Amino acid sequence: MNHQSQAKPKKWKVRYSVLLVLWLCWLFSFLDRMVITIALPFIGEEFNLNATAQGLLLSIFFAGYALFQIPGGMLSDKFGFRRVMSIAITWWSIFTSLTGFIFSFPLLLVARFVFGLGEACLPGASYKGIAMYFPSKQRGTATGIQSTVNTLGPALAAIVAAAIIGFFGWRVVFIVMGIPGLFLGIYIWLKLKDNPKDHPKMTKEELAELDEDLDGYSAAKKKSDVSFKQLLTKPILWQMSLIWFFFDITFWGFTSWLPSYLINEKGLSLMDTGIYSALPYLVGTVGVVLGGYLSDKVKGNRKWVFIPNALAGGLALFLMFQASSLTMVIVYQCLAAFFMFMAQGGFWGLVVDTLPAKIMASGSATVNCFGSIAGFISPFLMGYMIETSGSFNTSFIMMIAALVIAAVTALTIGGKPKEEPVNLETELKSTIIVDDQGHLDDMYRGR
């Protein structure tokens, strides 16, 4: 009779533990890749590097990162996200630590390139992990939580790296930063499972939630095998890739040049620049989780979380470079970050819910690869524009235009790749209905 005695207490689910491990992988990936930006002045001084050489040292990571993302995703689809992720984090952690022992600039370039190859396997593997363990209704929120590393990683890297370098020098920071990833790689290999059914702590209730989704692992057998080669012929993959490319033109341009803008255009001190540059990331942490959460709430129309927020981010950027007072510049930069990160949370909810789980790693890696190419292009392109025009105005216009193009491209998205039905039994007929935003309803009838 007591209602409290009948209420079932909420249990910690296996998928939450998986998400925590994925989040830690992304955290260490950002720490390991961003720490060099803090150490760069000291590396440049020791190796006597000019600005061009230092820029090459930063960009060489993106070269390896973009080059191996699609192969890394294909490996995750073939061998499972657990194996690939475990090997990948161990790989890049080793090369992070090795960076501290290198005394030759060419070898340093090789180490950063190979380091990028290792990190390239993470995006596809992590999104496949979410697709395997999370039901469709929670994938947007899960990707949003995972994406908070995009905001917290750079801020935390600056704090940790500055502290270690201040006490022990730049070499020690690389040696130390590589150690946690080694333990995490071993943990993933021993504890995670590619198939949720094989995980010893999975409950019947949690597996039932996955069985409700045709994209769940156990339900994947009901669907036809869609190969990555077939996916490459689907317009939606290239639509999402172009959206992410143009979005990241703005994102990497914004994050790369914001400190220089505040110092050179607004006359802030180095200390104040550090503080005000961190604010957009803190605001963005809220935005990216909210964007993922909202995309789950409007399931079937996830693109409508991305489109208005991308446009709002562009408007905030326009107001930012038009503002005369420092206070309004700071306000608008925070608004721009909030809307852009909310758009990002909604976008990756769309990606993870649209691509078939069987080839989630290959598909999401293809999309993310375009963002990596944008990360290689945008900072250089903005620098050229700033140098030739003598101001930041043209570069801001470029960033705004890129967001508008991303939003317009998102308008063209209809549904996910249609899959041919499989005859599970001779008397079983299947009709696959694709709705407006790519959610498959498989109606089995004729039994």
Secondary structure, 3 states (H helix, E strand, C coil): CCHHHHCCCCCCCHHHHHHHHHHHHHHHHHHHHHHHHHHHHHHHHHHCCCHHHHHHHHHHHHHHHHHCHHHHHHHHHHHCHHHHHHHHHHHHHHHHHHHCCCCCHHHHHHHHHHHHHHHCCHHHHHHHHHHHHCCHHHHHHHHHHHHCHHHHHHHHHHHHHHHHHHHHCHHHHHHHHCHHHHHHHHHHHHHCCCCHHHCCCCCHHHHHHHHCCCCCCCCHHHECCCCHHHHCCCHHHHHHHHHHHHHHHHHHHHHHHHHHHHHHHCCCCHHHHHHHHHHHHHHHHHHHHHHHHHHHHCCCCCHHHHHHHHHHHHHHHHHHHHCCCHHHHHHHHHHHHHHHHHHHHHHHHHHHHHCCHHHHHHHHHHHHHHHHHHHHHHHHHHHHHHHHHCCCHHHHHHHHHHHHHHHHHHHCCCCCCCCCECCCCCCCEEEEEECCCCCEEEEEECC
